[in-house]
Amino acid sequence: MVVLQDRPVVPLSAWLAKVVGECAGSGRTLQLVTPLNSRLSLPLRTAAAGADVQWVVRNGDGYYEGLTGRPLKWSGATFVPVPEARDYAPGFTTRPTGPIGSQLTLVYRIRHGTRGDIGGPVERLLQLLTGKPPAGLGPTEPLEHPWRSDRLTEYARGRSTARLIVAGDGPRPAQAIGDYTTIEGGGLAEVTTVTVGYAAEDPPPLRHLPSLVGALAADQPVASLFVQLTPGRADLTTEPRWTGAPAPVALAVAGTVPGPNGIPGQQVGPPRTPLTLFPLGDGRSPDGWQRHSLLMQHLQSG
């Protein structure tokens, strides 16, 4: 299915989310076509990074994939890759229209029991990062409800799978996207991605990461937490242009775990639910991915 959108920022509206769900349910991909000057909101960009949505950018007489720069053409029924293309589409390599700062992303995994509130971790992490509790909550944009942890719990526990958006408050743009899945025995598996935008003159305080991770683990056991930095707009929207590659900062795993040679771990969190935090890089050097790969091989073989 092809949908046209022509606006400065395209959000994950209720209507668009419904269309995405219908396409996914029938095994189709939604191709979202925008002009070169459109940006995607973070929730819609997250959807476009999956298998159900493809962002197609119109630039003059040509088209390309907004997240990769791969040239596309119209086949008469759908947009398909240009087989002879050997380079990025010209629009993808043009200068971004807005200042490029950095986006700090933290992905944590937690397992919840069959009862009790499940909104505590995302509330705690957003408060640690922004200084304020979350502002809003909902499955689509604009968010339907002011923040209430019990409302998140009710929504997520009432479905086999659920995705919710939580808006942060405070001086910097911040959003969380939580995926909740009912597991055997009636508990819930949570995978939440929290992203905070920083301007170029306002770098993220990575030196505080150990205390932040420890504070999160003090409230509830955390299975793992991955941190990376991505060059991008501080407002968390995405242009259809190359702004730089993400790079890892750290990975924390549950328990007291020895690391491989050259990647020492640091114990954080309370003794009853410890985490081992492994530094991987400064979030700017691609060498961090080599350390990440080495660490993952070590953990999986242990």
Contacts in CASP RR format, 6 or more apart in sequence:
PFRMAT RR
TARGET T0000
AUTHOR 0000-0000-0000
METHOD contacts of the structure
MODEL  1
MVVLQDRPVVPLSAWLAKVVGECAGSGRTLQLVTPLNSRLSLPLRTAAAG
ADVQWVVRNGDGYYEGLTGRPLKWSGATFVPVPEARDYAPGFTTRPTGPI
GSQLTLVYRIRHGTRGDIGGPVERLLQLLTGKPPAGLGPTEPLEHPWRSD
RLTEYARGRSTARLIVAGDGPRPAQAIGDYTTIEGGGLAEVTTVTVGYAA
EDPPPLRHLPSLVGALAADQPVASLFVQLTPGRADLTTEPRWTGAPAPVA
LAVAGTVPGPNGIPGQQVGPPRTPLTLFPLGDGRSPDGWQRHSLLMQHLQ
SG
1 19 0 8 1.000
1 23 0 8 1.000
1 28 0 8 1.000
1 29 0 8 1.000
1 30 0 8 1.000
1 31 0 8 1.000
2 31 0 8 1.000
2 33 0 8 1.000
2 56 0 8 1.000
2 78 0 8 1.000
2 79 0 8 1.000
3 16 0 8 1.000
3 19 0 8 1.000
3 30 0 8 1.000
3 31 0 8 1.000
3 32 0 8 1.000
3 33 0 8 1.000
4 33 0 8 1.000
4 34 0 8 1.000
5 16 0 8 1.000
5 32 0 8 1.000
5 33 0 8 1.000
5 34 0 8 1.000
5 38 0 8 1.000
6 34 0 8 1.000
6 35 0 8 1.000
6 38 0 8 1.000
7 38 0 8 1.000
8 37 0 8 1.000
8 38 0 8 1.000
8 39 0 8 1.000
9 38 0 8 1.000
9 39 0 8 1.000
9 40 0 8 1.000
9 41 0 8 1.000
9 237 0 8 1.000
10 16 0 8 1.000
10 32 0 8 1.000
10 34 0 8 1.000
10 38 0 8 1.000
10 39 0 8 1.000
10 40 0 8 1.000
10 41 0 8 1.000
10 44 0 8 1.000
11 41 0 8 1.000
11 43 0 8 1.000
11 44 0 8 1.000
11 140 0 8 1.000
11 141 0 8 1.000
11 142 0 8 1.000
12 41 0 8 1.000
12 43 0 8 1.000
12 44 0 8 1.000
12 47 0 8 1.000
12 140 0 8 1.000
12 141 0 8 1.000
12 165 0 8 1.000
13 140 0 8 1.000
13 141 0 8 1.000
14 139 0 8 1.000
14 140 0 8 1.000
16 32 0 8 1.000
16 44 0 8 1.000
16 140 0 8 1.000
17 139 0 8 1.000
17 140 0 8 1.000
19 30 0 8 1.000
20 30 0 8 1.000
20 47 0 8 1.000
20 52 0 8 1.000
20 53 0 8 1.000
21 52 0 8 1.000
23 29 0 8 1.000
23 30 0 8 1.000
23 52 0 8 1.000
24 52 0 8 1.000
29 51 0 8 1.000
29 52 0 8 1.000
29 53 0 8 1.000
29 54 0 8 1.000
30 52 0 8 1.000
30 53 0 8 1.000
30 54 0 8 1.000
31 53 0 8 1.000
31 54 0 8 1.000
31 56 0 8 1.000
31 78 0 8 1.000
31 79 0 8 1.000
32 44 0 8 1.000
32 48 0 8 1.000
32 53 0 8 1.000
32 54 0 8 1.000
32 55 0 8 1.000
32 56 0 8 1.000
33 56 0 8 1.000
33 57 0 8 1.000
33 58 0 8 1.000
33 63 0 8 1.000
33 79 0 8 1.000
34 40 0 8 1.000
34 55 0 8 1.000
34 56 0 8 1.000
34 57 0 8 1.000
34 58 0 8 1.000
34 240 0 8 1.000
35 57 0 8 1.000
35 58 0 8 1.000
35 59 0 8 1.000
36 57 0 8 1.000
36 58 0 8 1.000
36 59 0 8 1.000
36 60 0 8 1.000
36 91 0 8 1.000
36 94 0 8 1.000
36 240 0 8 1.000
37 97 0 8 1.000
38 57 0 8 1.000
38 240 0 8 1.000
39 233 0 8 1.000
39 237 0 8 1.000
39 238 0 8 1.000
39 239 0 8 1.000
39 240 0 8 1.000
40 48 0 8 1.000
40 55 0 8 1.000
40 237 0 8 1.000
40 238 0 8 1.000
41 141 0 8 1.000
41 236 0 8 1.000
41 237 0 8 1.000
42 175 0 8 1.000
42 177 0 8 1.000
42 195 0 8 1.000
42 236 0 8 1.000
42 237 0 8 1.000
42 238 0 8 1.000
43 140 0 8 1.000
43 141 0 8 1.000
43 165 0 8 1.000
43 175 0 8 1.000
43 177 0 8 1.000
44 53 0 8 1.000
44 141 0 8 1.000
45 55 0 8 1.000
45 67 0 8 1.000
45 237 0 8 1.000
45 238 0 8 1.000
46 177 0 8 1.000
46 193 0 8 1.000
47 53 0 8 1.000
48 54 0 8 1.000
48 55 0 8 1.000
48 66 0 8 1.000
48 67 0 8 1.000
49 67 0 8 1.000
54 65 0 8 1.000
54 79 0 8 1.000
55 65 0 8 1.000
55 66 0 8 1.000
55 67 0 8 1.000
55 240 0 8 1.000
56 63 0 8 1.000
56 64 0 8 1.000
56 65 0 8 1.000
56 66 0 8 1.000
56 72 0 8 1.000
56 79 0 8 1.000
57 63 0 8 1.000
57 64 0 8 1.000
57 65 0 8 1.000
57 66 0 8 1.000
57 89 0 8 1.000
57 91 0 8 1.000
57 92 0 8 1.000
57 240 0 8 1.000
59 89 0 8 1.000
59 90 0 8 1.000
59 91 0 8 1.000
62 71 0 8 1.000
62 72 0 8 1.000
62 73 0 8 1.000
62 89 0 8 1.000
63 71 0 8 1.000
63 72 0 8 1.000
63 73 0 8 1.000
63 74 0 8 1.000
63 79 0 8 1.000
63 89 0 8 1.000
64 70 0 8 1.000
64 71 0 8 1.000
64 72 0 8 1.000
64 88 0 8 1.000
64 89 0 8 1.000
64 91 0 8 1.000
64 92 0 8 1.000
64 240 0 8 1.000
65 72 0 8 1.000
66 92 0 8 1.000
66 240 0 8 1.000
67 238 0 8 1.000
67 240 0 8 1.000
68 92 0 8 1.000
69 88 0 8 1.000
69 89 0 8 1.000
69 91 0 8 1.000
69 92 0 8 1.000
69 240 0 8 1.000
69 242 0 8 1.000
70 81 0 8 1.000
70 85 0 8 1.000
70 88 0 8 1.000
70 89 0 8 1.000
71 81 0 8 1.000
71 82 0 8 1.000
71 85 0 8 1.000
71 88 0 8 1.000
71 89 0 8 1.000
72 79 0 8 1.000
72 80 0 8 1.000
72 81 0 8 1.000
72 82 0 8 1.000
73 79 0 8 1.000
73 80 0 8 1.000
73 81 0 8 1.000
73 82 0 8 1.000
88 242 0 8 1.000
91 240 0 8 1.000
91 241 0 8 1.000
92 240 0 8 1.000
92 241 0 8 1.000
92 242 0 8 1.000
93 241 0 8 1.000
93 242 0 8 1.000
94 241 0 8 1.000
95 241 0 8 1.000
96 232 0 8 1.000
96 233 0 8 1.000
96 239 0 8 1.000
96 241 0 8 1.000
96 243 0 8 1.000
97 239 0 8 1.000
98 233 0 8 1.000
98 239 0 8 1.000
99 199 0 8 1.000
99 200 0 8 1.000
99 233 0 8 1.000
99 234 0 8 1.000
100 200 0 8 1.000
100 231 0 8 1.000
100 232 0 8 1.000
100 233 0 8 1.000
100 243 0 8 1.000
101 197 0 8 1.000
101 198 0 8 1.000
101 199 0 8 1.000
101 200 0 8 1.000
101 231 0 8 1.000
101 232 0 8 1.000
101 233 0 8 1.000
101 234 0 8 1.000
102 197 0 8 1.000
102 198 0 8 1.000
102 200 0 8 1.000
102 203 0 8 1.000
102 204 0 8 1.000
102 229 0 8 1.000
102 230 0 8 1.000
102 231 0 8 1.000
102 232 0 8 1.000
102 234 0 8 1.000
103 195 0 8 1.000
103 196 0 8 1.000
103 197 0 8 1.000
103 198 0 8 1.000
103 229 0 8 1.000
103 230 0 8 1.000
103 231 0 8 1.000
103 232 0 8 1.000
103 233 0 8 1.000
103 234 0 8 1.000
103 236 0 8 1.000
104 129 0 8 1.000
104 195 0 8 1.000
104 196 0 8 1.000
104 197 0 8 1.000
104 198 0 8 1.000
104 204 0 8 1.000
104 227 0 8 1.000
104 229 0 8 1.000
105 193 0 8 1.000
105 194 0 8 1.000
105 195 0 8 1.000
105 227 0 8 1.000
105 228 0 8 1.000
105 229 0 8 1.000
105 230 0 8 1.000
105 246 0 8 1.000
106 125 0 8 1.000
106 129 0 8 1.000
106 193 0 8 1.000
106 194 0 8 1.000
106 195 0 8 1.000
106 225 0 8 1.000
106 226 0 8 1.000
106 227 0 8 1.000
107 191 0 8 1.000
107 192 0 8 1.000
107 193 0 8 1.000
107 194 0 8 1.000
107 225 0 8 1.000
107 226 0 8 1.000
107 227 0 8 1.000
108 121 0 8 1.000
108 125 0 8 1.000
108 190 0 8 1.000
108 191 0 8 1.000
108 192 0 8 1.000
108 194 0 8 1.000
108 216 0 8 1.000
108 222 0 8 1.000
108 223 0 8 1.000
108 224 0 8 1.000
108 225 0 8 1.000
108 226 0 8 1.000
109 189 0 8 1.000
109 190 0 8 1.000
109 191 0 8 1.000
109 222 0 8 1.000
109 223 0 8 1.000
109 224 0 8 1.000
109 225 0 8 1.000
110 121 0 8 1.000
110 189 0 8 1.000
110 190 0 8 1.000
110 192 0 8 1.000
110 220 0 8 1.000
110 221 0 8 1.000
110 222 0 8 1.000
110 223 0 8 1.000
111 183 0 8 1.000
111 187 0 8 1.000
111 188 0 8 1.000
111 189 0 8 1.000
111 190 0 8 1.000
111 223 0 8 1.000
112 118 0 8 1.000
112 187 0 8 1.000
112 188 0 8 1.000
112 189 0 8 1.000
112 190 0 8 1.000
113 186 0 8 1.000
113 187 0 8 1.000
113 188 0 8 1.000
114 185 0 8 1.000
114 186 0 8 1.000
114 187 0 8 1.000
116 153 0 8 1.000
117 149 0 8 1.000
117 150 0 8 1.000
117 153 0 8 1.000
118 152 0 8 1.000
118 153 0 8 1.000
118 156 0 8 1.000
118 157 0 8 1.000
118 180 0 8 1.000
118 188 0 8 1.000
118 190 0 8 1.000
119 149 0 8 1.000
119 152 0 8 1.000
119 153 0 8 1.000
120 149 0 8 1.000
120 219 0 8 1.000
120 220 0 8 1.000
121 190 0 8 1.000
121 192 0 8 1.000
121 216 0 8 1.000
121 219 0 8 1.000
121 220 0 8 1.000
121 222 0 8 1.000
122 134 0 8 1.000
122 152 0 8 1.000
122 166 0 8 1.000
122 176 0 8 1.000
122 178 0 8 1.000
122 192 0 8 1.000
122 194 0 8 1.000
123 133 0 8 1.000
123 134 0 8 1.000
123 147 0 8 1.000
123 149 0 8 1.000
124 215 0 8 1.000
124 216 0 8 1.000
124 219 0 8 1.000
125 176 0 8 1.000
125 192 0 8 1.000
125 194 0 8 1.000
125 212 0 8 1.000
125 216 0 8 1.000
126 132 0 8 1.000
126 133 0 8 1.000
126 134 0 8 1.000
126 166 0 8 1.000
126 168 0 8 1.000
126 169 0 8 1.000
126 174 0 8 1.000
126 176 0 8 1.000
126 194 0 8 1.000
127 133 0 8 1.000
127 134 0 8 1.000
128 212 0 8 1.000
128 215 0 8 1.000
128 216 0 8 1.000
129 174 0 8 1.000
129 194 0 8 1.000
129 196 0 8 1.000
129 212 0 8 1.000
130 168 0 8 1.000
130 169 0 8 1.000
130 170 0 8 1.000
130 171 0 8 1.000
130 172 0 8 1.000
130 174 0 8 1.000
130 196 0 8 1.000
131 169 0 8 1.000
131 170 0 8 1.000
132 168 0 8 1.000
132 169 0 8 1.000
132 170 0 8 1.000
133 147 0 8 1.000
133 169 0 8 1.000
134 147 0 8 1.000
134 166 0 8 1.000
134 167 0 8 1.000
134 168 0 8 1.000
134 169 0 8 1.000
134 176 0 8 1.000
135 146 0 8 1.000
135 147 0 8 1.000
135 167 0 8 1.000
135 168 0 8 1.000
135 169 0 8 1.000
136 143 0 8 1.000
136 145 0 8 1.000
136 146 0 8 1.000
136 147 0 8 1.000
136 166 0 8 1.000
136 167 0 8 1.000
136 168 0 8 1.000
137 143 0 8 1.000
137 144 0 8 1.000
137 145 0 8 1.000
137 146 0 8 1.000
137 147 0 8 1.000
137 148 0 8 1.000
137 151 0 8 1.000
137 152 0 8 1.000
137 164 0 8 1.000
137 165 0 8 1.000
137 166 0 8 1.000
137 167 0 8 1.000
138 144 0 8 1.000
138 145 0 8 1.000
138 155 0 8 1.000
138 164 0 8 1.000
138 165 0 8 1.000
138 166 0 8 1.000
139 155 0 8 1.000
139 162 0 8 1.000
139 163 0 8 1.000
139 164 0 8 1.000
139 165 0 8 1.000
140 165 0 8 1.000
141 165 0 8 1.000
143 165 0 8 1.000
143 167 0 8 1.000
145 151 0 8 1.000
147 166 0 8 1.000
147 167 0 8 1.000
152 164 0 8 1.000
152 166 0 8 1.000
155 162 0 8 1.000
155 164 0 8 1.000
156 162 0 8 1.000
156 164 0 8 1.000
156 180 0 8 1.000
156 188 0 8 1.000
156 190 0 8 1.000
157 188 0 8 1.000
159 180 0 8 1.000
159 182 0 8 1.000
160 181 0 8 1.000
160 182 0 8 1.000
161 179 0 8 1.000
161 180 0 8 1.000
161 181 0 8 1.000
161 182 0 8 1.000
162 179 0 8 1.000
162 180 0 8 1.000
163 177 0 8 1.000
163 178 0 8 1.000
163 179 0 8 1.000
163 180 0 8 1.000
164 177 0 8 1.000
164 178 0 8 1.000
164 180 0 8 1.000
165 175 0 8 1.000
165 176 0 8 1.000
165 177 0 8 1.000
165 178 0 8 1.000
166 175 0 8 1.000
166 176 0 8 1.000
166 177 0 8 1.000
166 178 0 8 1.000
167 174 0 8 1.000
167 175 0 8 1.000
168 174 0 8 1.000
168 175 0 8 1.000
168 176 0 8 1.000
172 196 0 8 1.000
172 197 0 8 1.000
172 198 0 8 1.000
172 202 0 8 1.000
172 234 0 8 1.000
173 196 0 8 1.000
173 197 0 8 1.000
173 234 0 8 1.000
173 235 0 8 1.000
173 236 0 8 1.000
174 194 0 8 1.000
174 195 0 8 1.000
174 196 0 8 1.000
174 197 0 8 1.000
174 236 0 8 1.000
175 194 0 8 1.000
175 195 0 8 1.000
175 236 0 8 1.000
176 192 0 8 1.000
176 193 0 8 1.000
176 194 0 8 1.000
176 195 0 8 1.000
177 192 0 8 1.000
177 193 0 8 1.000
178 190 0 8 1.000
178 191 0 8 1.000
178 192 0 8 1.000
178 193 0 8 1.000
179 190 0 8 1.000
179 191 0 8 1.000
179 192 0 8 1.000
180 188 0 8 1.000
180 189 0 8 1.000
180 190 0 8 1.000
181 188 0 8 1.000
181 189 0 8 1.000
182 188 0 8 1.000
183 189 0 8 1.000
195 236 0 8 1.000
196 204 0 8 1.000
197 233 0 8 1.000
197 234 0 8 1.000
197 235 0 8 1.000
197 236 0 8 1.000
198 204 0 8 1.000
198 234 0 8 1.000
199 234 0 8 1.000
202 234 0 8 1.000
204 229 0 8 1.000
206 249 0 8 1.000
206 282 0 8 1.000
206 283 0 8 1.000
209 227 0 8 1.000
209 249 0 8 1.000
209 250 0 8 1.000
209 277 0 8 1.000
210 266 0 8 1.000
210 268 0 8 1.000
210 277 0 8 1.000
211 268 0 8 1.000
213 222 0 8 1.000
213 225 0 8 1.000
213 250 0 8 1.000
213 252 0 8 1.000
213 268 0 8 1.000
213 269 0 8 1.000
213 275 0 8 1.000
213 277 0 8 1.000
214 268 0 8 1.000
214 269 0 8 1.000
214 270 0 8 1.000
214 275 0 8 1.000
215 269 0 8 1.000
216 222 0 8 1.000
216 225 0 8 1.000
217 252 0 8 1.000
217 268 0 8 1.000
217 269 0 8 1.000
217 270 0 8 1.000
217 273 0 8 1.000
217 274 0 8 1.000
217 275 0 8 1.000
218 269 0 8 1.000
218 270 0 8 1.000
218 273 0 8 1.000
220 273 0 8 1.000
221 254 0 8 1.000
221 273 0 8 1.000
222 252 0 8 1.000
222 254 0 8 1.000
222 273 0 8 1.000
222 275 0 8 1.000
223 253 0 8 1.000
223 254 0 8 1.000
224 251 0 8 1.000
224 252 0 8 1.000
224 253 0 8 1.000
224 254 0 8 1.000
225 251 0 8 1.000
225 252 0 8 1.000
225 275 0 8 1.000
226 248 0 8 1.000
226 250 0 8 1.000
226 251 0 8 1.000
226 252 0 8 1.000
227 248 0 8 1.000
227 249 0 8 1.000
227 250 0 8 1.000
227 251 0 8 1.000
228 246 0 8 1.000
228 247 0 8 1.000
228 248 0 8 1.000
228 249 0 8 1.000
228 283 0 8 1.000
229 246 0 8 1.000
229 247 0 8 1.000
229 249 0 8 1.000
229 282 0 8 1.000
229 283 0 8 1.000
229 284 0 8 1.000
230 244 0 8 1.000
230 245 0 8 1.000
230 246 0 8 1.000
230 247 0 8 1.000
231 243 0 8 1.000
231 244 0 8 1.000
231 245 0 8 1.000
232 238 0 8 1.000
232 243 0 8 1.000
232 244 0 8 1.000
233 239 0 8 1.000
233 243 0 8 1.000
245 286 0 8 1.000
246 283 0 8 1.000
247 281 0 8 1.000
247 282 0 8 1.000
247 283 0 8 1.000
247 284 0 8 1.000
247 285 0 8 1.000
247 286 0 8 1.000
247 288 0 8 1.000
247 289 0 8 1.000
248 280 0 8 1.000
248 281 0 8 1.000
248 283 0 8 1.000
248 288 0 8 1.000
248 289 0 8 1.000
248 291 0 8 1.000
248 292 0 8 1.000
249 279 0 8 1.000
249 280 0 8 1.000
249 281 0 8 1.000
249 282 0 8 1.000
249 283 0 8 1.000
250 277 0 8 1.000
250 278 0 8 1.000
250 279 0 8 1.000
250 280 0 8 1.000
250 281 0 8 1.000
251 277 0 8 1.000
251 278 0 8 1.000
251 280 0 8 1.000
251 292 0 8 1.000
251 295 0 8 1.000
252 268 0 8 1.000
252 275 0 8 1.000
252 276 0 8 1.000
252 277 0 8 1.000
252 278 0 8 1.000
253 275 0 8 1.000
253 276 0 8 1.000
253 278 0 8 1.000
253 299 0 8 1.000
254 273 0 8 1.000
254 274 0 8 1.000
254 275 0 8 1.000
255 273 0 8 1.000
255 274 0 8 1.000
255 275 0 8 1.000
255 276 0 8 1.000
256 267 0 8 1.000
256 274 0 8 1.000
256 276 0 8 1.000
257 265 0 8 1.000
257 276 0 8 1.000
257 299 0 8 1.000
258 265 0 8 1.000
259 265 0 8 1.000
259 276 0 8 1.000
259 278 0 8 1.000
259 295 0 8 1.000
259 298 0 8 1.000
259 299 0 8 1.000
260 294 0 8 1.000
260 295 0 8 1.000
260 297 0 8 1.000
260 298 0 8 1.000
263 278 0 8 1.000
263 279 0 8 1.000
263 280 0 8 1.000
263 291 0 8 1.000
263 294 0 8 1.000
263 295 0 8 1.000
263 298 0 8 1.000
264 278 0 8 1.000
265 276 0 8 1.000
265 277 0 8 1.000
265 278 0 8 1.000
265 279 0 8 1.000
266 276 0 8 1.000
266 277 0 8 1.000
266 278 0 8 1.000
266 279 0 8 1.000
267 274 0 8 1.000
267 275 0 8 1.000
267 276 0 8 1.000
267 277 0 8 1.000
268 274 0 8 1.000
268 275 0 8 1.000
268 276 0 8 1.000
268 277 0 8 1.000
269 275 0 8 1.000
278 295 0 8 1.000
280 288 0 8 1.000
280 291 0 8 1.000
280 292 0 8 1.000
280 295 0 8 1.000
281 287 0 8 1.000
281 288 0 8 1.000
281 291 0 8 1.000
END
